[in-house]
Amino acid sequence: MQEELERKKAEYGEKMRNKICLVHKEAEEKRAMVEAKRGEEVLKAEEIAAKHRATGTTPKKLLGCF
Protein backbone atom coordinates (compact mmCIF):
# COMPACT_ATOMS: atom_id res chain seq x y z
CA MET A 1 0.00 0.00 0.00
CA GLN A 2 2.74 2.46 1.00
CA GLU A 3 4.82 1.56 -2.06
CA GLU A 4 1.88 2.20 -4.38
CA LEU A 5 1.33 5.60 -2.79
CA GLU A 6 5.01 6.47 -3.22
CA ARG A 7 4.90 5.34 -6.86
CA LYS A 8 1.82 7.47 -7.60
CA LYS A 9 3.41 10.42 -5.83
CA ALA A 10 6.56 10.05 -7.96
CA GLU A 11 4.52 9.76 -11.17
CA TYR A 12 2.50 12.85 -10.30
CA GLY A 13 5.68 14.78 -9.49
CA GLU A 14 7.19 13.80 -12.83
CA LYS A 15 3.99 14.77 -14.64
CA MET A 16 3.98 18.21 -12.99
CA ARG A 17 7.67 18.77 -13.81
CA ASN A 18 6.94 17.92 -17.45
CA LYS A 19 4.03 20.39 -17.52
CA ILE A 20 6.18 23.13 -15.98
CA CYS A 21 8.93 22.43 -18.51
CA LEU A 22 6.44 22.62 -21.37
CA VAL A 23 5.05 25.94 -20.13
CA HIS A 24 8.56 27.40 -19.83
CA LYS A 25 9.41 26.21 -23.34
CA GLU A 26 6.26 27.79 -24.81
CA ALA A 27 6.94 31.04 -22.95
CA GLU A 28 10.51 31.13 -24.27
CA GLU A 29 9.28 30.59 -27.84
CA LYS A 30 6.71 33.38 -27.51
CA ARG A 31 9.33 35.69 -26.00
CA ALA A 32 11.66 35.00 -28.93
CA MET A 33 8.87 35.72 -31.42
CA VAL A 34 8.03 39.02 -29.72
CA GLU A 35 11.69 40.07 -29.66
CA ALA A 36 12.07 39.24 -33.35
CA LYS A 37 8.94 41.20 -34.25
CA ARG A 38 10.10 44.16 -32.19
CA GLY A 39 13.48 44.07 -33.91
CA GLU A 40 11.78 44.15 -37.31
CA GLU A 41 9.65 47.12 -36.24
CA VAL A 42 12.71 49.00 -35.00
CA LEU A 43 14.51 48.36 -38.30
CA LYS A 44 11.50 49.57 -40.26
CA ALA A 45 11.27 52.74 -38.15
CA GLU A 46 14.99 53.39 -38.62
CA GLU A 47 14.66 52.97 -42.39
CA ILE A 48 11.74 55.39 -42.53
CA ALA A 49 13.62 57.88 -40.35
CA ALA A 50 16.70 57.66 -42.57
CA LYS A 51 14.53 58.19 -45.65
CA HIS A 52 12.95 61.31 -44.14
CA ARG A 53 16.33 62.66 -43.04
CA ALA A 54 17.78 62.11 -46.50
CA THR A 55 14.91 63.87 -48.27
CA GLY A 56 14.50 66.57 -45.62
CA THR A 57 10.77 65.93 -45.25
CA THR A 58 8.70 65.41 -42.14
CA PRO A 59 6.32 62.51 -41.67
CA LYS A 60 2.76 63.44 -42.57
CA LYS A 61 1.35 61.67 -39.51
CA LEU A 62 3.40 63.96 -37.31
CA LEU A 63 1.63 67.05 -38.62
CA GLY A 64 -1.82 65.46 -38.62
CA CYS A 65 -2.76 66.98 -35.28
CA PHE A 66 -2.44 70.60 -36.51
Buried (B, 14 or more C-beta within 10 A) or exposed (E): EEEEEEEEEEEEEEEEEEEEEEEEEEEEEEEEEEEEEEEEEEEEEEEEEEEEEEEEEEEEEEEEEE
